Amino acid sequence: MRNLRRDNRGLTLVEFAAALVFGLPLVIAMLYAVLEANLLFTIRTNLDAATRHAAQLLINKYVQTGIAPPDTSNGNLPSDIAFEVKANDGSFFISKTANQFTWTWDLSESPPTVTVTTSFPTGGNANGSSGLMAFPSPDPLNLSNKFSILTTATFSFPPG
């Protein structure tokens, strides 16, 4: 007489396949989110450093020459003080040609100040002729045109 107990030999394989079908996409999505958050943090850290560096260069130029480079919006630093911040893959966080800097002087304050804003264009401007790295990359949800990455800081300096 045949044993009436159920045969469970194939059940483990079916459960493993179901776990892969439902669990693996979730794990991959979470990994992607973590990696993109890491890249965002890296970009933001480099923008913070570039903002401080640009302000220091602008202040030094003003102190040396007594002439403040004119206020600008989404422009490049003057060519004699322009700099680049390169990523490991050869693309840039800061490019000399990407129009990433905005600065304004307030020389009537005591002490005088310069406010510098550094931007990282997302979407269509990234990874274009300026060589900036694309963010987010890849962009399956088409988020790149819905936000921008900016850092702003105001620095005071002794009158020249």
Buried (B, 14 or more C-beta within 10 A) or exposed (E): EEEEEEEEEEEEEEEEEEEEEEEEEEEEEEEEEEEBEEBBEBBBEBBEBBBBBBBBBBBEBBEEEEEBBEEBEEBBBEEEBBEEBBBEEEBBBBBBEBBBBBBBBEEEEEEBBBBBBBBBBBBEBBBEEBBBBBBBEEBEEEEBEEEEBBBEBEBEBEEB
